[in-house]
Amino acid sequence: MEISTRYRDNVAILDIRGEVIGDARFDLNKAIQEQIDSDISGLIINLDEVPMMDSVGLGMLVAAYTSLAKKEKKVVLLNVGRSVKYLLVVTKLDQIFEKYDDEDEAVESFKK
């Protein structure tokens, strides 16, 4: 798994490539925590190139959501693929996370 970070309008975007399973959680946790500790207005997690995620990876998303909510900030998901979308639906987390298929719309959601 590879993670790159970029910024748009003080919103951090984590572009994740590869499967989010097993020990990959440590890299994801570190990348998310760096953004939580920074002065961003929000976090977008781009899952466009994530073919599969396990429950631990899903737990990392929930932890990011909770940590940012405590700071009155939010995390949104971008380009959620079929496999990850299924995991979100089964766990009913699809009702909690905002999801976007367009990066511009995801960035704009932080201005509302």
C-alpha positions as CSV (number, residue, x, y, z in Angstrom):
1,M,0.0,0.0,0.0
2,E,1.2,3.5,-0.8
3,I,-0.1,6.8,0.6
4,S,0.5,10.2,-0.7
5,T,-0.8,13.5,0.8
6,R,-1.7,16.7,-1.0
7,Y,-3.7,19.7,0.0
8,R,-6.5,21.8,-1.5
9,D,-8.0,24.8,0.3
10,N,-6.5,23.6,3.7
11,V,-8.1,20.2,3.2
12,A,-5.7,17.2,3.3
13,I,-6.3,14.6,0.7
14,L,-4.8,11.1,1.3
15,D,-4.5,9.2,-2.0
16,I,-4.3,5.5,-1.1
17,R,-3.1,2.9,-3.6
18,G,-3.3,-0.8,-2.8
19,E,-5.0,-3.1,-0.4
20,V,-5.7,-1.8,3.1
21,I,-5.3,-5.1,4.9
22,G,-3.0,-6.5,7.6
23,D,0.1,-4.5,8.5
24,A,-0.8,-1.8,6.0
25,R,-2.9,-0.4,8.9
26,F,0.2,1.0,10.5
27,D,1.1,3.2,7.5
28,L,-2.5,4.3,7.2
29,N,-2.8,5.1,10.9
30,K,0.4,7.2,10.8
31,A,-0.8,9.2,7.7
32,I,-4.2,9.8,9.3
33,Q,-2.7,10.8,12.6
34,E,-0.3,13.3,11.0
35,Q,-3.3,15.1,9.5
36,I,-5.4,14.9,12.7
37,D,-2.5,16.6,14.5
38,S,-2.1,19.3,11.9
39,D,-4.1,22.5,11.3
40,I,-6.2,21.2,8.4
41,S,-9.9,22.1,8.1
42,G,-10.8,18.5,7.1
43,L,-9.6,15.3,5.5
44,I,-10.5,13.5,2.3
45,I,-9.6,9.9,2.0
46,N,-9.3,9.0,-1.7
47,L,-10.0,5.2,-2.1
48,D,-10.0,5.2,-5.9
49,E,-7.1,2.7,-6.1
50,V,-8.1,0.6,-3.1
51,P,-9.4,-2.8,-4.4
52,M,-9.9,-4.2,-0.9
53,M,-10.1,-3.2,2.8
54,D,-10.4,-5.4,5.8
55,S,-12.1,-4.6,9.1
56,V,-8.9,-3.1,10.6
57,G,-8.7,-0.6,7.8
58,L,-12.3,0.2,8.3
59,G,-11.6,0.8,11.9
60,M,-8.9,3.3,10.9
61,L,-11.5,5.2,9.0
62,V,-13.9,5.2,12.0
63,A,-11.0,6.3,14.3
64,A,-10.2,9.2,11.9
65,Y,-13.9,10.2,11.8
66,T,-14.2,10.2,15.6
67,S,-10.9,12.1,16.2
68,L,-11.7,14.8,13.7
69,A,-15.3,15.1,15.0
70,K,-13.9,15.9,18.4
71,K,-12.1,18.8,16.8
72,E,-15.3,19.8,15.0
73,K,-13.8,18.8,11.7
74,K,-14.8,16.0,9.3
75,V,-13.5,13.3,7.1
76,V,-15.1,12.4,3.8
77,L,-14.5,9.5,1.5
78,L,-13.7,9.9,-2.2
79,N,-14.1,7.4,-5.0
80,V,-15.3,4.4,-2.9
81,G,-15.0,1.2,-4.9
82,R,-17.5,-1.6,-5.0
83,S,-15.6,-3.8,-2.4
84,V,-15.2,-1.0,0.1
85,K,-18.7,0.2,-0.5
86,Y,-20.0,-3.2,0.3
87,L,-18.1,-3.2,3.6
88,L,-19.5,0.2,4.5
89,V,-23.1,-1.0,3.7
90,V,-22.8,-4.2,5.7
91,T,-21.5,-2.3,8.7
92,K,-24.1,0.5,8.2
93,L,-21.2,3.0,8.1
94,D,-22.4,4.2,4.7
95,Q,-24.9,6.2,6.7
96,I,-22.2,8.0,8.7
97,F,-19.6,8.8,6.1
98,E,-20.1,11.4,3.4
99,K,-19.0,9.9,0.1
100,Y,-18.2,11.7,-3.1
101,D,-17.2,10.6,-6.6
102,D,-15.9,14.0,-7.6
103,E,-12.9,15.6,-5.9
104,D,-14.1,19.2,-6.4
105,E,-17.4,18.4,-4.7
106,A,-15.6,16.8,-1.8
107,V,-13.5,19.8,-1.3
108,E,-16.5,22.1,-1.6
109,S,-18.3,20.1,1.1
110,F,-15.9,21.7,3.7
111,K,-17.0,25.2,2.8
112,K,-20.7,24.5,3.8
